[in-house]
């Protein structure tokens, strides 16, 4: 966590104090180091929590419930109805194949913890459809109360986290839903791929040069040798 905070501070130092104070919007996940550094270095900016990371936390909670319940059912000798259902529970309903959709409808007949978690996650998707921060907050509070009563510990953990970050969550609506870190996530993927292709040259300057070429399609410099 200390390393992450150090990197976040380094980014703001590179960006400059004057420019950092003129930022209007900042989008990040919910990691404490990011929250602290952004509040300190870019206080005037409207801090938005990224939608992707929030839903990712819910998906992780569902997967944790599913894995634990699978072990419990196996220990009791019940039918392994949750086997090979991980991707099914984490996908959006509109992206399910016909076979997965049929399997999901079959699972919904059981009073499983995994399915209750899944339904809570799908209900939370309605949060993003609001336009008013006030009514979005009302929905969030009701959803959180329902989740806290569910007795599903991983889901309750997410609900508590969302309660702690309620004002930052509602900033997404203040910003008219215009900002996310999707581009940054894509850039991170590109950076990781470039680092792997660098064959061990992982110092910042080497990665920086490699990224300039990868992202900008820059021409490769002439070699120092002449080949016959």
C-alpha positions as CSV (number, residue, x, y, z in Angstrom):
1,X,0.0,0.0,0.0
2,X,2.9,2.3,0.7
3,X,4.4,1.7,-2.7
4,X,1.0,2.4,-4.4
5,X,0.7,5.7,-2.5
6,X,4.3,6.6,-3.5
7,X,3.5,6.0,-7.2
8,X,0.3,8.1,-6.9
9,X,2.3,11.0,-5.4
10,X,4.9,10.6,-8.1
11,X,2.2,11.0,-10.8
12,X,1.0,14.3,-9.2
13,X,4.6,15.6,-8.8
14,X,5.1,14.9,-12.5
15,X,1.8,16.6,-13.4
16,X,2.8,19.6,-11.3
17,X,1.1,21.4,-8.4
18,X,-0.4,24.2,-10.4
19,X,-2.0,21.9,-13.0
20,X,-3.1,19.4,-10.3
21,X,-5.1,22.2,-8.6
22,X,-6.9,23.0,-11.8
23,X,-8.2,19.5,-12.4
24,X,-12.0,19.4,-12.5
25,X,-12.5,15.6,-12.4
26,X,-10.5,12.6,-11.1
27,X,-11.6,9.0,-11.5
28,X,-10.1,6.2,-9.4
29,X,-11.0,3.0,-7.6
30,X,-11.6,2.8,-3.8
31,X,-8.0,2.0,-2.6
32,X,-7.2,4.1,0.4
33,X,-3.8,5.3,-0.9
34,X,-5.5,6.7,-4.0
35,X,-8.2,8.4,-2.0
36,X,-5.7,10.1,0.4
37,X,-3.3,11.3,-2.3
38,X,-6.1,12.6,-4.6
39,X,-7.7,14.5,-1.7
40,X,-4.4,16.0,-0.8
41,X,-3.0,16.8,-4.3
42,X,-6.2,17.5,-6.2
43,X,-8.7,18.6,-3.5
44,X,-10.8,21.0,-5.7
45,X,-11.5,18.2,-8.3
46,X,-14.7,16.2,-8.2
47,X,-13.5,12.7,-7.3
48,X,-15.5,10.0,-9.0
49,X,-15.3,6.3,-8.2
50,X,-15.0,4.1,-11.2
51,X,-18.1,2.0,-12.1
52,X,-16.1,-0.9,-13.3
53,X,-14.2,-1.4,-10.0
54,X,-17.4,-1.2,-8.0
55,X,-19.1,-3.9,-10.0
56,X,-15.8,-5.9,-9.9
57,X,-16.0,-5.9,-6.1
58,X,-19.6,-7.2,-6.3
59,X,-18.5,-10.0,-8.7
60,X,-15.7,-11.0,-6.4
61,X,-18.1,-11.2,-3.5
62,X,-20.5,-13.5,-5.5
63,X,-17.6,-15.7,-6.5
64,X,-16.6,-16.0,-2.9
65,X,-20.1,-17.0,-1.8
66,X,-20.3,-19.5,-4.7
67,X,-17.0,-21.2,-3.9
68,X,-17.9,-21.5,-0.2
69,X,-21.4,-22.8,-0.9
70,X,-20.0,-25.3,-3.4
71,X,-17.8,-26.7,-0.7
72,X,-20.6,-26.9,1.8
73,X,-22.9,-28.7,-0.6
74,X,-20.2,-31.2,-1.4
75,X,-19.5,-31.8,2.2
76,X,-23.2,-32.6,2.8
77,X,-23.4,-34.9,-0.2
78,X,-25.8,-32.8,-2.2
79,X,-26.0,-32.5,-5.9
80,X,-23.2,-30.4,-7.4
81,X,-25.6,-27.8,-8.9
82,X,-23.0,-25.0,-8.7
83,X,-20.3,-26.8,-10.6
84,X,-19.1,-24.8,-13.6
85,X,-21.4,-21.8,-12.9
86,X,-18.7,-19.2,-12.2
87,X,-18.9,-17.4,-15.6
88,X,-22.6,-17.8,-15.6
89,X,-23.1,-15.8,-12.4
90,X,-20.5,-13.1,-13.3
91,X,-21.9,-12.4,-16.8
92,X,-24.5,-9.8,-17.6
93,X,-27.8,-11.5,-18.4
94,X,-27.8,-10.1,-22.0
95,X,-24.4,-11.7,-22.6
96,X,-25.5,-15.2,-21.6
97,X,-25.7,-18.0,-24.2
98,X,-28.9,-19.9,-24.6
99,X,-27.4,-22.9,-22.6
100,X,-26.2,-20.6,-19.8
101,X,-29.6,-18.8,-19.7
102,X,-31.4,-22.2,-19.3
103,X,-29.0,-23.2,-16.6
104,X,-29.5,-19.9,-14.8
105,X,-33.3,-20.3,-14.8
106,X,-32.9,-23.8,-13.4
107,X,-30.6,-22.5,-10.6
108,X,-33.1,-19.8,-9.7
109,X,-35.5,-22.5,-8.5
110,X,-33.2,-23.3,-5.6
111,X,-32.9,-21.1,-2.5
112,X,-29.1,-20.9,-2.8
113,X,-26.9,-18.3,-1.2
114,X,-25.1,-17.9,-4.6
115,X,-28.4,-17.0,-6.3
116,X,-29.4,-14.5,-3.6
117,X,-26.0,-12.9,-4.1
118,X,-26.5,-12.8,-7.9
119,X,-29.9,-11.2,-7.6
120,X,-28.5,-8.5,-5.3
121,X,-25.8,-7.7,-7.8
122,X,-28.3,-7.5,-10.6
123,X,-30.5,-5.3,-8.6
124,X,-27.6,-3.0,-7.9
125,X,-27.3,-2.4,-11.7
126,X,-30.4,-0.2,-11.4
127,X,-28.2,2.3,-9.4
128,X,-26.5,3.4,-12.6
129,X,-29.7,4.2,-14.3
130,X,-30.6,7.1,-12.0
131,X,-29.8,10.7,-13.0
132,X,-30.5,12.4,-9.7
133,X,-27.8,12.1,-7.0
134,X,-30.6,12.3,-4.4
135,X,-32.7,9.4,-5.7
136,X,-29.6,7.4,-6.5
137,X,-28.6,7.8,-2.8
138,X,-32.0,6.7,-1.7
139,X,-31.8,3.6,-3.8
140,X,-28.2,2.9,-2.5
141,X,-29.4,3.2,1.1
142,X,-32.3,0.7,0.6
143,X,-30.1,-1.7,-1.3
144,X,-27.4,-1.6,1.4
145,X,-30.0,-2.2,4.2
146,X,-31.4,-5.2,2.3
147,X,-27.9,-6.6,1.7
148,X,-26.9,-6.2,5.4
149,X,-29.9,-8.3,6.3
150,X,-29.0,-11.0,3.8
151,X,-26.5,-12.9,6.1
152,X,-24.2,-13.1,3.1
153,X,-20.9,-12.0,4.6
154,X,-19.0,-11.2,1.4
155,X,-21.9,-9.1,0.1
156,X,-22.3,-7.4,3.4
157,X,-18.6,-6.5,3.3
158,X,-19.2,-4.7,-0.1
159,X,-22.3,-3.0,1.3
160,X,-20.2,-1.6,4.2
161,X,-17.5,-0.4,1.8
162,X,-20.1,1.4,-0.4
163,X,-21.6,3.1,2.7
164,X,-18.2,4.4,3.6
165,X,-17.7,5.9,0.1
166,X,-21.3,7.1,-0.4
167,X,-20.5,10.7,-1.2
168,X,-17.8,9.7,-3.8
169,X,-20.3,7.2,-5.4
170,X,-22.8,9.9,-5.9
171,X,-20.2,12.1,-7.5
172,X,-20.7,10.0,-10.6
173,X,-24.1,11.5,-11.1
174,X,-22.8,15.0,-10.3
175,X,-20.4,14.5,-13.3
176,X,-23.4,13.5,-15.5
177,X,-22.0,9.9,-15.9
178,X,-19.4,11.1,-18.3
179,X,-16.2,9.7,-16.7
180,X,-14.7,6.3,-16.1
181,X,-11.3,4.8,-16.0
182,X,-11.9,2.4,-18.9
183,X,-9.3,4.1,-21.1
184,X,-6.8,3.9,-18.2
185,X,-7.5,0.2,-17.8
186,X,-6.9,-0.3,-21.5
187,X,-3.6,1.6,-21.2
188,X,-2.5,-0.5,-18.2
189,X,-3.1,-3.7,-20.2
190,X,-1.0,-2.3,-23.0
191,X,1.7,-1.3,-20.5
192,X,1.8,-4.8,-19.0
193,X,2.0,-6.4,-22.5
194,X,4.8,-4.0,-23.5
195,X,6.7,-4.8,-20.3
196,X,6.5,-8.5,-21.1
197,X,7.8,-7.9,-24.6
198,X,10.7,-5.8,-23.2
199,X,12.5,-9.1,-22.1
200,X,13.4,-8.0,-18.6
201,X,14.1,-4.3,-19.3
202,X,11.6,-3.1,-16.6
203,X,13.2,0.3,-15.6
204,X,10.8,3.2,-16.1
205,X,12.8,4.8,-18.9
206,X,13.0,1.6,-20.9
207,X,9.2,1.0,-20.6
208,X,8.5,4.6,-21.4
209,X,10.4,4.3,-24.7
210,X,8.8,1.0,-25.5
211,X,5.3,2.5,-24.9
212,X,6.1,5.5,-27.1
213,X,6.7,3.0,-29.9
214,X,3.8,0.7,-29.1
215,X,1.2,3.4,-28.7
216,X,2.4,5.9,-31.2
217,X,3.6,3.4,-33.9
218,X,6.9,5.3,-34.1
219,X,9.5,4.2,-36.6
220,X,12.3,1.9,-35.3
221,X,15.7,3.8,-35.3
222,X,18.4,2.7,-37.7
223,X,20.7,0.0,-36.3
224,X,24.3,0.8,-35.4
225,X,25.5,-2.1,-37.6
226,X,25.4,-2.7,-41.3
227,X,24.5,-6.2,-42.4
228,X,25.6,-7.5,-45.8
